[in-house]
Amino acid sequence: MSRAQDEPADAGLAKWIRRIRIRHLEVLLVIARHRSLTAAAAELDITQPAVSQWLADIEAAAGVRLFERGQGLRPTPYAATMLSHAERVLKDAERAIAEVASIRSGNSGRLRVGATQGATASLVPAAVLRLREQAPGIELSLVEDTVARLWVAFERNEVDVLVTRLDVRALGSGLPHRRLFVDPYRVVCGLHHPLAGSARLGWRDVARFQWLMPPPGTPLHEALSASFAAAGVALPPVLLTSVSPAVNVALLRETDTLALQPTAMARRLQTKGELVALPLTLTHHTGDVGLVWRDPEPGPVLAAVLDAFVQTSVAQHG
């Protein structure tokens, strides 16, 4: 058996890490973007032989060919994995530099929060105000989107903590998480809808109207379908598949459609006179609202943000 074969896997990894620099990853991403050594060299302001050498170095360290040479460069099956990790490492490096600069300038740190639309109705604004009082040096940036898109951003390391439904994906991920509050989805309608003001409703009553549906395949759509099925009622006709709060509220206002909203958001919009929250909630649970993050032992910045959300949730929901 050769010496290379005798070498432990972790020793090989350590050697790989020593050979690869941040510059290798930068060059690799530029090459992937242009699929041309000449164009990559022009952007990097170095010679083409230098770009070729950088690529040869990283391929030698990885032990595989990442691009097939020819008329242009074609990524091999190994390229996608390397590029994904290269992008993540560079983003981590950029974030580290930004945080160090932030600390040097007197700020405590920065954190990116990804939140679902329901969470931004009342929880996020109140948590931000609480954090400003408790840790004014922490700067937050907010990404508001659907659960599916937030998970994509989280996996790309574009957000640091999620305020989302603790569904099967969240609970099965093995990531640290914290339950905040229960917020069941409620059926909502416009102010002048025939069902507005109803004291009691069943799924057969709401199946007679068109709906603004969540996208098929999402946990919310599956929970809604299960609620209709449990009542022995077929799915209602669909006017539009949409999770846009602005579009949905506008259509609810102008039509006799129905839709789903988290209870907290529905109550807020009802208080503002924009819609009516009907006395009917999903019979199938979509998960409590909670926090998901990466580090099992959060640093001071993340710990302060998590604590602000927990305290806010307790104050709002008990």
LINDAJO-V467572 format. One record per backbone hydrogen bond with DSSP energy under -1.0 kcal/mol. CO is the residue of the C=O (numbers start at 0). NH is the residue of the N-H. If there is no record, write none. Layout:
co:nh
CO:NH
CO:NH
This chain:
co:nh
1:5
2:6
7:11
8:12
9:13
10:14
11:15
12:16
13:17
14:18
15:19
20:24
21:25
22:26
23:27
24:28
25:29
26:30
27:31
28:32
29:33
30:34
34:72
35:39
36:40
37:41
38:42
39:43
40:44
40:45
46:50
47:51
48:52
49:53
50:54
51:55
52:56
53:57
54:58
55:59
56:60
57:61
58:62
65:75
67:73
69:71
73:67
75:78
77:81
78:82
79:83
80:84
81:85
82:86
83:87
84:88
85:89
86:90
87:91
88:92
89:93
90:94
91:95
92:96
93:97
94:98
95:99
96:100
97:101
98:102
99:103
100:104
101:106
102:105
108:138
110:140
111:159
111:160
112:142
113:162
114:144
115:119
118:123
121:125
122:126
123:127
124:128
125:129
126:130
127:131
128:132
129:133
130:134
134:137
136:107
136:108
138:110
140:112
142:114
145:149
146:150
147:151
148:152
149:153
150:154
151:155
152:157
153:156
160:113
161:291
162:115
163:289
164:166
166:170
167:171
175:292
177:290
180:288
183:262
184:281
185:260
186:277
187:258
188:275
189:192
192:195
194:197
201:205
202:206
205:208
209:257
210:238
210:239
212:241
214:217
217:221
218:222
219:223
220:224
221:225
222:226
223:227
224:228
225:229
226:230
227:232
228:231
236:210
239:212
243:247
244:248
245:249
246:250
247:251
248:252
249:253
250:254
257:211
258:187
260:185
261:265
262:266
263:267
264:268
265:269
266:270
267:271
268:273
269:272
275:188
277:279
279:186
287:165
288:179
288:180
289:163
290:177
291:161
298:302
299:303
300:304
301:305
302:306
303:307
304:308
305:309
306:310
307:311
308:312
309:313
310:314
311:315
312:316
313:317
